[in-house]
């Protein structure tokens, strides 16, 4: 089974959503200088997008699927 990975970049920071098993959810990971500095577990990809919008002002339309 393949899982989605979505990314967007802002201010030299990479924001990545990594989908996991449905029973786990999805992670929003934040990378600076190649290192993960924060990660948040949400119920699904859409919840990660909404969290990123609320906490980091990342517009919903900015996400690009890089792996599916």
Order of alpha helices (4+ residues) and beta strands (2+ residues): beta-beta-beta-beta-alpha-beta
